[in-house]
Amino acid sequence: MSQDREGALLDLMNSTPDGDFQTFKSEDGAFIRENFFGRDPRTAAMVANWSDEKIWNLKRGGHDYKKLYAAYSAATQKNGKPTVILAKTIKGWTLGSHFEARNSTHQMKKMTLEDLREFRDRLAIPLTDEQLDPKTPSYYHPGKDSPEYKYMMARRQLLGGSMPHRRNASRALPQPPDESYESVKRGSGHQEVATTMAFVRLLKDLVKVPELGKRIVPIIPDEARTFGMDSLFPTLKIYSPHGQKYISVDRELMLSYKEATNGVILHEGINEAGSVASFTAVGSSYSTHDEPMIPIYIFYSMFGFQRTGDAFWAAADQLCRGFVMGATAGRTTLNGEGLQHEDGHSHLLASTNPAVVSYDPAFGYEVGHIIKDGLKRMYGEDSENIYYYITIYNEPYVQPAEPENVDADGIIRGIYKYQAAAEKRDLNAQLLASGVGVNWAIKAQKLLLDDWGVAADLWSVTSWNELRRDGLEVDRHNMMNPESPRTAYITTKLAGTVGPVIAVSDFMRAVQDQVAPWVANPFTSLGTDGFGLSDTRGALRRHFRVDAESIVVATLASLVREGKVQVATLRAALDKYALHDIMAADPGNTEGSG
């Protein structure tokens, strides 16, 4: 470089593509002389008296220790400007001719004896030829008293020690008392409330729990008011490292934006990738900082596992814990926003992640039991490396009070009988529904009895995914332990029931189909397969054939296949409900979060 008085070498280096630099290092000194320096007479003259070996031994800047030291030394000098170091390196440097600068496959893992010798000689590792075994190569440690080891340890101490230090276990947090769940247990009375709002009311009570509430970190990428999260602004405030530097446009509102340096809410803007990063950082803080924190990431469910699924997988890989709340869920519930926003498949995507425990609750008290279970499993004694995905809806309806002696175990494990048939009849059916679909099934249960004399039991399925996970585990056990077979939970719950099973939700049929292998009764699923559309909730549900009338017709169709109902009865039902006519459907509730 000192000979480059005209800048010819610098220009040559800057104009040479990276692909050429890679190729040069895969050849030899003569090739570099001809194809690199030889491109300009001035640079060719610089190495005219050099041997090919001397040219070959020229180091790239990223592998020249003195140049690297000089670059970092210059970069650390305070000049009031950020400094970027571009270090040109060689892929596979020192790994021998089979790897260095080659487009080797990832499956190429083993080094030959020749590669090992070259690697040893290049890095001056004091191992003899006898110690080089290509199958089990020796490792060299200079010793704790060596200058190299002492230097590395001294630098590490100056940086604060071995950080981050990951812990495998989390210390337990105090669990909320039962009173903390009272707001969702008692229902909403005559008020129509969406499960999203029921959850927010519960969250406001949980943040008041001593020693636990201060560890809750709400994370919102967008639409805080859509989720009813603005009620947290006055007390928790939105975190900003600089505080609030502007006059809020909604300052006259009781629930106006409040930013503060001690704020708790992470309001990330329309940035799901950043929000999942925050979720992962907070959810793994028990491991990296020995501080168990409880991230609660709430978002449009369509923009979760579909948009940031890889980041959620990374969160699982980092043993992250917390709650992921898929708000405005369902393909027909967030109506009016078309296919971009209407989620009918996030539970399928979530099912691919081994760390995710997924639920699709219908009522506030179910949400309460699920949150309680999640806090215990993730932050209690013998905590687990899992995180919860819970879909909640923006359609307001009356939230029932928790039934006396409710089947809490069934809520957690995935299914419980919500409402038995009102009368005994010769014709029977079993309606399985989740989320907002439970309301459709309640109406269908009444229509079946009043119009067609079919007595149907109604089951609330809080988690199709967990029922499938249980079924798979049972199958695995039974394959390996034929002498002590087990029975899947859903099989046990439905044992002794009579009539076909009709399974429905505001998600694709494939979500419900997950449990079919463990259902002994004739099984039919109804779901929202296809793109979302903009229309009333009632019209959309009629379009996808998941509304109450469609459940009735599907039940009768299944009874026809069993030979218990005449085809004429099925035709009468189709005509009575005008199932072919979307405009005949009740438009339903068009309100927001409630």
BAPALO-869461 format. One record per residue (C-alpha): residue in three letters; x, y, z. Coordinates in Angstrom, 3 decimals, padded with zeros to 6 digits. Each point is the difference from the previous one (the first is absolute). Example, Ala and Ser with C-alpha at 12.3 -4.5 7.8 and 13.67 -1.06 7.14 Angstrom:
<recs>
REC  code         x         y         z
REC   ala   012.300  -004.500   007.800
REC   ser   001.370   003.440  -000.660
</recs>
This chain:
<recs>
REC  code         x         y         z
REC   met   000.000   000.000   000.000
REC   ser   002.911   002.339   000.710
REC   gln   001.047  -000.322  -003.665
REC   asp  -003.496   000.924  -001.196
REC   arg   000.721   003.706  -000.540
REC   glu  -002.565   000.305  -002.799
REC   gly  -002.781  -001.967   001.730
REC   ala   000.081  -002.731  -002.665
REC   leu   000.047  -002.868   002.514
REC   leu  -002.771   001.557   002.091
REC   asp  -002.151   000.466  -003.108
REC   leu   000.673  -003.582  -001.039
REC   met  -001.003  -001.346   003.399
REC   asn  -003.175   002.084   000.075
REC   ser  -001.049  -001.031  -003.510
REC   thr   000.676  -003.740   000.355
REC   pro  -003.211  -001.987   000.697
REC   asp  -000.200  -002.178   003.087
REC   gly  -000.363  -003.048  -002.227
REC   asp   003.444   000.660  -001.477
REC   phe   001.551   000.386   003.445
REC   gln  -001.438  -003.393   000.958
REC   thr   001.332  -001.602  -003.191
REC   phe   003.493   001.486   000.471
REC   lys   000.403  -001.751   003.336
REC   ser  -001.060  -003.324  -001.485
REC   glu   002.833   000.132  -002.579
REC   asp   003.700   000.953   000.503
REC   gly   002.405   002.913  -000.090
REC   ala   000.550  -000.182  -003.765
REC   phe  -003.744   000.204  -000.624
REC   ile  -000.270   003.062   002.273
REC   arg   002.960   001.661  -001.757
REC   glu  -001.620  -000.424  -003.410
REC   asn  -003.673   000.598   000.824
REC   phe   000.215   002.595   002.763
REC   phe   003.204   002.009  -000.111
REC   gly   000.242  -000.542  -003.756
REC   arg  -003.158   002.012  -000.653
REC   asp   001.961   003.258   000.235
REC   pro   003.623   000.506  -001.109
REC   arg   000.664   002.141   003.075
REC   thr  -001.103  -002.717   002.432
REC   ala   001.757  -002.687  -002.025
REC   ala   003.231   001.947   000.423
REC   met  -000.430   000.026   003.804
REC   val   000.397  -003.801   000.185
REC   ala   002.282  -000.506  -002.988
REC   asn   002.884  -001.025   002.261
REC   trp  -002.143  -002.054   002.386
REC   ser  -000.146  -003.786  -000.054
REC   asp  -003.331  -001.750  -000.479
REC   glu   000.260  -001.285   003.576
REC   lys   000.420   003.522   001.390
REC   ile  -003.085   001.142  -001.909
REC   trp  -001.944  -003.017   001.282
REC   asn   000.926   000.826   003.602
REC   leu  -001.489   003.480  -000.154
REC   lys  -002.686   000.096   002.700
REC   arg  -003.420   001.508  -000.349
REC   gly  -000.558   002.818   002.456
REC   gly  -002.479  -001.987   002.038
REC   his   002.644  -002.665   000.672
REC   asp   002.951   002.319   000.664
REC   tyr   000.207   000.393   003.772
REC   lys   002.035   003.190  -000.143
REC   lys  -002.408   001.626  -002.445
REC   leu  -002.983  -001.051   002.082
REC   tyr   001.582   001.384   003.155
REC   ala   000.830   003.249  -001.730
REC   ala  -003.528   000.304  -001.388
REC   tyr  -001.668  -000.577   003.364
REC   ser   002.466   002.302   001.727
REC   ala  -000.906   002.768  -002.444
REC   ala  -003.690  -000.710   000.330
REC   thr   000.053   000.348   003.785
REC   gln   001.433   003.511  -000.161
REC   lys  -002.692   002.543   000.824
REC   asn  -000.716   002.062  -003.091
REC   gly  -003.696   000.696   000.498
REC   lys  -000.979  -002.309  -002.855
REC   pro  -001.052  -003.636  -000.309
REC   thr   002.672  -002.189  -001.601
REC   val  -000.511  -003.033  -002.226
REC   ile   002.764  -002.548  -000.596
REC   leu  -000.285  -002.001  -003.211
REC   ala   002.210  -003.061   000.459
REC   lys   000.607  -001.988  -003.179
REC   thr   000.294  -003.683   000.834
REC   ile   000.159  -003.425  -001.619
REC   lys  -002.745  -002.540   000.507
REC   gly   001.426  -003.038   001.787
REC   trp   003.351   001.672   000.647
REC   thr   002.660  -002.444   001.305
REC   leu  -002.216  -003.063  -000.603
REC   gly   002.044  -001.287  -002.937
REC   ser  -000.382  -000.250  -003.747
REC   his  -003.230  -002.029   000.175
REC   phe  -001.807   002.718   001.952
REC   glu   001.797   003.311  -000.333
REC   ala  -001.781   002.270  -002.511
REC   arg  -001.938  -002.971  -001.345
REC   asn  -003.761  -000.273  -000.503
REC   ser  -000.097  -003.064   002.222
REC   thr  -003.313  -001.452   001.094
REC   his  -001.113   000.305   003.585
REC   gln   000.140  -003.770   000.221
REC   met   003.778   000.102  -000.529
REC   lys   001.101  -000.297   003.622
REC   lys   003.184  -002.057   000.117
REC   met   003.546   001.213  -000.577
REC   thr   002.608  -002.251  -001.604
REC   leu   003.345  -000.644   001.678
REC   glu   001.576   002.389  -002.522
REC   asp  -002.546   002.688   000.964
REC   leu   000.755  -000.499   003.690
REC   arg   003.739   000.341  -000.559
REC   glu  -000.446   003.177  -002.015
REC   phe  -002.348   001.362   002.660
REC   arg   002.553  -000.795   002.721
REC   asp   002.885   001.562  -001.875
REC   arg  -001.932   003.134  -001.037
REC   leu  -001.018   000.737   003.595
REC   ala   003.248  -001.290   001.568
REC   ile  -001.804  -002.463   002.276
REC   pro   002.604  -002.083   001.902
REC   leu  -001.280  -003.480  -000.847
REC   thr   002.151  -002.752  -001.510
REC   asp  -000.948  -002.031  -003.076
REC   glu  -000.658  -002.967   002.298
REC   gln  -002.640   002.022   001.868
REC   leu  -001.943   000.785  -003.191
REC   asp  -002.709  -002.579  -000.474
REC   pro  -002.510   000.939  -002.746
REC   lys  -002.776  -001.934   001.780
REC   thr   000.583   001.317   003.520
REC   pro   002.323   003.039  -000.258
REC   ser   001.684   001.206   003.162
REC   tyr  -000.834   003.291   001.640
REC   tyr   002.667   002.357   001.239
REC   his  -000.237   002.192   003.115
REC   pro   002.944   002.303   000.692
REC   gly  -000.484  -000.313   003.774
REC   lys  -001.505   002.355   002.542
REC   asp   003.420   001.482   000.741
REC   ser   000.713   000.829  -003.639
REC   pro   000.096   003.666  -001.096
REC   glu  -002.722  -000.665  -002.575
REC   tyr  -002.448  -001.430   002.541
REC   lys   000.719   002.709   002.573
REC   tyr  -000.499   002.692  -002.629
REC   met  -003.367  -001.407  -001.121
REC   met  -001.250  -000.361   003.575
REC   ala   001.140   003.531   000.891
REC   arg  -001.843   001.459  -002.974
REC   arg  -003.108  -002.000   000.874
REC   gln   000.039   001.341   003.560
REC   leu   000.276   003.565  -001.283
REC   leu  -003.162  -000.683  -002.020
REC   gly  -001.916  -001.048   003.101
REC   gly   000.737  -003.702   000.142
REC   ser  -001.500  -002.865  -001.953
REC   met  -003.176   001.681  -001.202
REC   pro  -002.619  -000.806  -000.908
REC   his  -000.149  -002.924   002.372
REC   arg  -002.972  -002.229  -000.747
REC   arg  -001.900  -001.773   002.768
REC   asn  -002.040  -003.104  -000.680
REC   ala  -002.366   000.436   002.932
REC   ser  -002.073   002.973   001.116
REC   arg  -000.750   000.909   003.580
REC   ala  -003.678  -000.227   000.822
REC   leu  -002.235   003.039   000.228
REC   pro  -002.897   000.375   002.450
REC   gln  -003.249  -001.044  -001.624
REC   pro  -003.053   002.292  -000.074
REC   pro  -002.731  -000.697   002.554
REC   asp  -003.332  -001.299  -001.282
REC   glu  -001.542   003.456   000.525
REC   ser   002.129   001.309  -002.873
REC   tyr  -002.140  -002.039  -002.410
REC   glu  -003.324   001.166   001.371
REC   ser  -000.656   002.481  -002.832
REC   val  -000.155  -002.798  -002.578
REC   lys  -001.637  -002.567   002.284
REC   arg  -003.074   002.094   000.701
REC   gly  -000.733   000.665  -003.681
REC   ser  -001.220   003.279  -001.465
REC   gly  -003.615  -000.011   001.174
REC   his  -002.175   001.507  -002.712
REC   gln   002.933   001.844  -001.627
REC   glu   001.389  -001.337  -003.273
REC   val   003.758  -000.330   000.290
REC   ala   002.537  -001.523  -002.391
REC   thr   002.537  -002.477   001.325
REC   thr   002.694   002.560  -000.826
REC   met  -001.540   002.459   002.443
REC   ala  -000.533  -002.755   002.575
REC   phe   003.704  -000.782  -000.219
REC   val   000.974   003.672   000.403
REC   arg  -002.163   000.250   003.121
REC   leu   001.777  -003.059   001.382
REC   leu   003.379   001.491  -000.906
REC   lys  -000.802   003.171   001.955
REC   asp  -000.590  -002.156   003.079
REC   leu   003.118  -002.115  -000.499
REC   val   002.314   003.020  -000.135
REC   lys  -001.156   000.840   003.531
REC   val   001.283  -003.302   001.421
REC   pro   003.025   000.697   002.256
REC   glu   003.356  -001.301  -001.253
REC   leu  -001.605  -001.298  -003.179
REC   gly  -001.812   002.944  -001.558
REC   lys   003.164   002.087  -000.305
REC   arg   001.477  -002.719  -002.204
REC   ile  -002.769   000.160  -002.616
REC   val   001.077   001.734  -003.224
REC   pro  -002.768   000.683  -002.555
REC   ile   001.345   000.177  -003.565
REC   ile  -002.128   001.581  -002.733
REC   pro   001.075   000.466  -003.637
REC   asp  -003.115   001.913  -001.023
REC   glu  -003.670   000.711   000.754
REC   ala   000.212   000.278   003.793
REC   arg  -003.443   001.574   000.131
REC   thr  -001.497  -002.725  -002.197
REC   phe   001.023  -002.466   002.692
REC   gly  -001.219   002.208   002.840
REC   met   003.561   000.348   001.252
REC   asp  -000.321   003.789   000.323
REC   ser  -001.463  -000.627   003.444
REC   leu   003.554  -000.879   001.083
REC   phe   001.563   003.264  -001.231
REC   pro  -000.640   002.108   003.126
REC   thr   001.447  -002.533   002.448
REC   leu   002.631  -002.045  -001.853
REC   lys   000.943   002.666  -002.563
REC   ile   001.899  -000.569  -003.246
REC   tyr   003.748  -000.373   000.300
REC   ser   002.146   002.645  -001.676
REC   pro   003.676   000.515   000.904
REC   his  -000.493   003.748  -000.435
REC   gly  -003.420   000.382   001.565
REC   gln  -002.846   001.766  -001.780
REC   lys   001.388   002.848  -002.105
REC   tyr  -003.190   000.972  -001.850
REC   ile  -003.498   001.252   000.728
REC   ser  -002.301  -002.986  -000.442
REC   val  -002.851   000.537  -002.442
REC   asp  -002.280  -001.976   002.327
REC   arg   001.132   001.811   003.159
REC   glu  -003.587   000.969   000.902
REC   leu  -001.014  -003.648   000.285
REC   met   000.127  -001.794   003.328
REC   leu   001.851  -002.858  -001.731
REC   ser   002.442   002.122  -002.007
REC   tyr   003.479  -001.086  -001.014
REC   lys   002.463   000.220   002.881
REC   glu   003.673  -000.570  -000.778
REC   ala   002.570  -000.145   002.797
REC   thr   003.530  -001.147   000.724
REC   asn  -001.451  -002.382   002.582
REC   gly  -002.766  -001.207  -002.310
REC   val  -000.752  -003.712  -000.197
REC   ile  -001.917  -000.417  -003.275
REC   leu   002.157  -000.591  -003.075
REC   his  -001.922   001.703  -002.814
REC   glu   002.100  -000.958  -003.003
REC   gly  -001.827   001.682  -002.860
REC   ile  -001.046  -002.110  -002.978
REC   asn   002.940  -002.321   000.479
REC   glu  -000.826  -003.634   000.695
REC   ala   003.616  -001.105  -000.483
REC   gly   001.187   002.455   002.633
REC   ser  -002.848  -000.987   002.286
REC   val   000.897  -003.699  -000.145
REC   ala   003.619   000.984   000.708
REC   ser  -001.209   001.862   003.090
REC   phe  -002.164  -002.981   000.966
REC   thr   003.014  -002.299  -000.301
REC   ala   002.275   002.305   001.993
REC   val  -002.533   000.391   002.808
REC   gly  -001.042  -003.658  -000.067
REC   ser   003.583  -001.267   000.273
REC   ser   001.141   002.510   002.641
REC   tyr  -000.325  -002.704   002.670
REC   ser   002.868  -001.744  -001.779
REC   thr   002.196   002.907  -001.045
REC   his  -000.478   002.311   003.019
REC   asp  -001.485  -002.248   002.692
REC   glu  -003.110   002.203  -000.037
REC   pro  -003.191  -001.865  -000.931
REC   met  -002.199   002.380  -001.996
REC   ile  -003.434  -000.604  -001.509
REC   pro  -000.351   001.353  -003.557
REC   ile  -003.555   000.317  -001.283
REC   tyr   000.180   000.646  -003.730
REC   ile  -003.387   000.896  -001.497
REC   phe  -000.560   000.484  -003.730
REC   tyr  -002.309  -000.651  -002.938
REC   ser   000.084  -003.793  -000.090
REC   met   000.464  -000.019  -003.797
REC   phe   003.317   001.827   000.438
REC   gly   001.523  -002.389   002.508
REC   phe   001.096  -003.468  -001.045
REC   gln  -000.566   000.790  -003.680
REC   arg   002.137   003.144  -000.036
REC   thr   002.577  -000.782   002.679
REC   gly  -000.093  -003.776   000.288
REC   asp   003.758  -000.346  -000.328
REC   ala   000.509   002.436   002.869
REC   phe  -002.465  -001.984   002.124
REC   trp   002.029  -003.119  -000.780
REC   ala   003.143   001.838   001.143
REC   ala  -001.845   000.981   003.189
REC   ala  -000.645  -003.683   000.658
REC   asp   003.638  -000.795  -000.726
REC   gln   001.017   002.591   002.609
REC   leu  -002.306  -001.625   002.592
REC   cys  -002.215   003.066   000.090
REC   arg  -003.051   000.145   002.268
REC   gly  -003.042   002.257  -000.034
REC   phe  -003.412   000.578  -001.536
REC   val  -000.666   000.652  -003.680
REC   met  -003.523   001.359  -000.449
REC   gly  -001.454  -000.297  -003.499
REC   ala  -002.641   002.714   000.178
REC   thr  -002.718   000.737  -002.583
REC   ala   000.163  -003.711  -000.791
REC   gly  -002.164  -001.982  -002.382
REC   arg  -000.680   000.133  -003.722
REC   thr  -003.543   001.413   000.399
REC   thr   000.261   001.942   003.250
REC   leu   002.288   002.831  -001.095
REC   asn  -002.400   000.679  -002.846
REC   gly   000.339   002.864  -002.446
REC   glu   003.768  -000.157  -000.458
REC   gly   000.194  -002.719  -002.633
REC   leu   002.554  -002.732  -000.474
REC   gln   002.927   002.067   001.294
REC   his  -001.175  -000.009   003.607
REC   glu  -002.309  -002.992   000.403
REC   asp   001.794  -002.853   001.716
REC   gly  -001.256  -003.531  -000.489
REC   his   003.211  -001.977   000.327
REC   ser   002.291   001.352   002.739
REC   his  -000.676  -003.035   002.193
REC   leu   001.263  -002.247  -002.777
REC   leu   003.201   002.011  -000.222
REC   ala   000.322   000.021   003.783
REC   ser  -000.390  -003.788   000.055
REC   thr   003.324  -000.351  -001.820
REC   asn   001.888   001.588   002.925
REC   pro   000.757  -002.576   002.737
REC   ala   000.266   002.686   002.705
REC   val  -003.365   001.643  -000.662
REC   val  -003.048  -000.884   002.096
REC   ser  -003.013   001.241  -001.992
REC   tyr  -003.547   000.820   001.106
REC   asp  -003.132   001.359  -001.650
REC   pro  -002.265   000.861   002.960
REC   ala  -003.620   001.053  -000.359
REC   phe  -000.595   001.742   003.323
REC   gly   001.779   002.206   002.503
REC   tyr   000.039  -002.598   002.764
REC   glu   001.732  -002.422  -002.381
REC   val   002.615   002.679  -000.665
REC   gly   000.475   000.325   003.760
REC   his   000.658  -003.708   000.509
REC   ile   002.414  -000.071  -002.944
REC   ile   001.977   003.026   001.230
REC   lys   000.106  -001.464   003.507
REC   asp   001.325  -003.283  -001.364
REC   gly   002.559   001.807  -002.151
REC   leu   001.340   002.025   002.917
REC   lys   000.367  -003.181   002.024
REC   arg   001.684  -002.009  -002.760
REC   met   002.365   002.762  -001.121
REC   tyr   000.650   001.882   003.264
REC   gly  -000.842  -002.403   002.826
REC   glu   002.020  -002.812   001.529
REC   asp   001.616  -002.368  -002.526
REC   ser  -000.726   002.495  -002.785
REC   glu   000.009  -001.045  -003.643
REC   asn   001.578   001.437  -003.145
REC   ile  -003.250   000.703  -001.836
REC   tyr  -002.079   002.998  -000.970
REC   tyr  -003.718   000.411  -000.525
REC   tyr  -001.898   001.073  -003.101
REC   ile  -003.575   001.057   000.768
REC   thr  -002.428   001.286  -002.630
REC   ile  -002.484   002.612   001.175
REC   tyr  -002.736   001.725  -001.972
REC   asn  -001.377   003.493  -000.566
REC   glu  -003.660  -001.052  -000.264
REC   pro  -001.905   001.039   003.140
REC   tyr  -002.492  -002.411   001.524
REC   val  -001.221  -000.683   003.515
REC   gln   002.709  -001.773   001.954
REC   pro  -001.610  -002.680   002.192
REC   ala   001.018  -000.435   003.599
REC   glu   002.176  -003.003   000.706
REC   pro  -002.287  -003.023   000.478
REC   glu  -000.064  -001.542   003.443
REC   asn   002.415  -002.926   000.251
REC   val   001.378   000.829  -003.420
REC   asp   002.290  -002.636  -001.506
REC   ala   003.219   001.990   000.463
REC   asp   002.157  -002.963  -001.002
REC   gly  -001.975  -000.314  -003.235
REC   ile   000.513   003.703  -000.760
REC   ile   003.761  -000.405   000.372
REC   arg   000.274  -003.316  -001.822
REC   gly  -002.138   001.154  -002.915
REC   ile  -003.661  -001.046   000.298
REC   tyr  -002.873   000.022   002.491
REC   lys  -003.775  -000.375  -000.206
REC   tyr  -001.424   003.491   000.027
REC   gln  -003.670  -000.851  -000.296
REC   ala  -001.756  -003.349  -000.065
REC   ala  -003.040  -000.569  -002.198
REC   ala  -003.143   001.469   001.548
REC   glu  -002.052  -003.149  -000.653
REC   lys   000.490  -003.646  -000.846
REC   arg  -000.939  -000.944  -003.559
REC   asp   000.550  -002.931  -002.330
REC   leu   002.193   002.100  -002.271
REC   asn   003.234   001.257   001.551
REC   ala   003.086   001.976  -000.967
REC   gln   003.153   001.468   001.538
REC   leu   000.906   003.597  -000.868
REC   leu   003.647   000.931   000.507
REC   ala   000.856   003.696  -000.386
REC   ser   002.704   002.466   000.977
REC   gly   000.313   003.765   000.312
REC   val  -002.886   002.004  -001.429
REC   gly  -001.210  -003.237  -001.584
REC   val  -001.432  -001.060   003.374
REC   asn  -002.694   002.654  -000.400
REC   trp  -000.984  -001.423  -003.389
REC   ala  -000.145  -003.464   001.536
REC   ile  -002.230   001.241   002.862
REC   lys  -002.511   001.278  -002.547
REC   ala   000.344  -003.180  -002.074
REC   gln  -000.632  -002.137   003.073
REC   lys  -003.356   001.715   000.495
REC   leu  -000.959  -000.157  -003.702
REC   leu   000.813  -003.707  -000.165
REC   leu  -002.290  -000.755   002.915
REC   asp  -002.842   002.394  -000.846
REC   asp  -000.126  -000.518  -003.768
REC   trp   001.194  -003.586  -000.522
REC   gly  -000.214  -001.821   003.314
REC   val   003.747  -000.590   000.287
REC   ala   001.463   000.101   003.520
REC   ala   003.561   001.349  -000.207
REC   asp   002.620   000.353   002.702
REC   leu   002.220   003.079  -000.329
REC   trp   003.713  -000.201   000.696
REC   ser   002.335   002.983   000.245
REC   val   003.340  -000.885  -001.550
REC   thr   002.548   002.391   001.438
REC   ser   002.911  -001.571  -001.881
REC   trp  -000.116  -002.205  -003.076
REC   asn   003.793   000.150  -000.034
REC   glu   000.459  -001.293   003.537
REC   leu  -002.490  -002.816  -000.602
REC   arg   002.004  -001.040  -003.042
REC   arg   003.269   000.246   001.930
REC   asp  -001.478  -002.255   002.677
REC   gly  -001.259  -002.446  -002.629
REC   leu   003.405  -000.214  -001.663
REC   glu   001.690  -000.603   003.345
REC   val  -002.481  -002.774   000.797
REC   asp   000.596  -001.617  -003.399
REC   arg   003.748   000.143   000.542
REC   his  -000.341  -001.550   003.451
REC   asn  -002.271  -002.770  -001.248
REC   met   002.355  -000.883  -002.823
REC   met   002.889  -000.436   002.410
REC   asn  -001.999  -001.424   002.911
REC   pro  -002.658  -002.360  -001.382
REC   glu  -000.440  -001.652   003.421
REC   ser  -001.190   003.248   001.648
REC   pro  -002.040   001.930  -002.578
REC   arg  -001.369   003.447   000.742
REC   thr  -002.990   001.877  -001.392
REC   ala   000.083   003.483  -001.507
REC   tyr  -001.684   002.661   002.114
REC   ile  -002.613   000.913  -002.615
REC   thr  -000.829  -003.697  -000.449
REC   thr  -000.602  -000.294   003.734
REC   lys  -002.150   003.143   000.122
REC   leu  -002.226  -001.158  -002.881
REC   ala  -000.193  -003.606   001.139
REC   gly  -003.602  -001.141   000.252
REC   thr  -001.399   002.913  -001.987
REC   val  -002.532  -000.670  -002.736
REC   gly  -000.300   001.565  -003.425
REC   pro   002.323   001.609  -002.531
REC   val   002.589   002.600   000.953
REC   ile  -000.178   003.367  -001.765
REC   ala   003.167   002.045   000.636
REC   val  -000.002   003.715  -000.836
REC   ser   002.063   003.149   000.566
REC   asp   000.811   003.295  -001.703
REC   phe   003.111  -001.685  -001.389
REC   met   000.677  -002.374  -002.867
REC   arg  -001.382  -003.519   000.163
REC   ala   003.542  -001.316   000.342
REC   val   000.117   001.493   003.506
REC   gln  -002.957  -002.129   001.111
REC   asp   001.130  -002.978  -002.073
REC   gln   003.039  -000.312   002.284
REC   val  -002.075  -001.932   002.556
REC   ala  -001.872  -002.290  -002.416
REC   pro   002.276  -003.064   000.469
REC   trp  -001.007  -000.233   003.661
REC   val  -003.767   000.481  -000.429
REC   ala  -001.925  -003.269  -000.243
REC   asn  -003.270   001.639  -001.098
REC   pro  -000.636   000.908  -003.647
REC   phe   001.914   003.269  -000.440
REC   thr  -000.807   003.085  -002.093
REC   ser   001.925   003.272   000.102
REC   leu  -001.185   003.442  -001.049
REC   gly   002.462   002.832  -000.492
REC   thr   000.912   003.216  -001.740
REC   asp   002.156  -001.320  -002.839
REC   gly   000.898   002.609  -002.622
REC   phe   000.889   003.670  -000.056
REC   gly  -001.737   002.434   002.307
REC   leu  -002.633   002.349  -001.387
REC   ser  -001.534   003.342   000.925
REC   asp  -003.629  -000.337   001.098
REC   thr  -002.095  -000.326   003.143
REC   arg   000.968  -002.710   002.446
REC   gly  -003.239  -001.820  -000.708
REC   ala   000.523   000.050  -003.762
REC   leu   003.573  -001.206   000.328
REC   arg  -001.016  -002.869   002.258
REC   arg  -002.736  -001.006  -002.396
REC   his   002.517   000.202  -002.882
REC   phe   002.406  -002.356   001.791
REC   arg  -002.881  -002.205   001.252
REC   val   000.939   000.274   003.666
REC   asp  -003.017   001.885   001.424
REC   ala  -002.604  -001.630   002.219
REC   glu  -002.228  -001.009  -002.911
REC   ser   002.954  -001.597  -001.786
REC   ile   000.844  -001.980   003.151
REC   val  -003.600  -001.245   000.097
REC   val   000.097  -001.074  -003.650
REC   ala   003.409  -001.684   000.449
REC   thr  -001.387  -001.920   002.976
REC   leu  -003.030  -001.176  -001.979
REC   ala   002.242  -000.944  -002.942
REC   ser   002.093  -002.174   002.300
REC   leu  -003.163  -001.648   001.372
REC   val  -001.132  -000.651  -003.590
REC   arg   003.297  -001.828  -000.630
REC   glu  -000.701  -002.118   003.082
REC   gly  -003.464  -000.809  -001.348
REC   lys  -001.755   001.671   002.948
REC   val  -001.503   002.952  -001.911
REC   gln  -001.674   000.114  -003.406
REC   val   001.512   002.045  -002.849
REC   ala  -003.325   001.850  -000.210
REC   thr   000.608   001.343   003.523
REC   leu   003.407   001.272  -001.028
REC   arg  -001.509   001.704  -003.074
REC   ala  -002.663   001.578   002.200
REC   ala   002.705   001.449   002.248
REC   leu   001.918   001.402  -002.954
REC   asp  -003.141   001.719  -001.244
REC   lys  -001.159   001.160   003.425
REC   tyr   003.293   001.782   000.751
REC   ala   000.654   001.061  -003.619
REC   leu   003.536  -001.202   000.479
REC   his   000.847   000.781  -003.613
REC   asp  -000.882   003.682   000.495
REC   ile   002.641   002.072   001.751
REC   met  -002.366   002.962   000.179
REC   ala  -002.447  -002.082   002.046
REC   ala   002.473  -000.253   002.874
REC   asp  -000.401   002.141   003.089
REC   pro   002.696   002.710  -000.365
REC   gly   000.890  -000.421   003.666
REC   asn   001.895   002.366   002.245
REC   thr   002.102   002.570  -001.835
REC   glu   001.579   001.631   003.056
REC   gly   003.672   000.050   000.906
REC   ser   001.807  -001.098   003.129
REC   gly  -002.796   000.843   002.438
</recs>
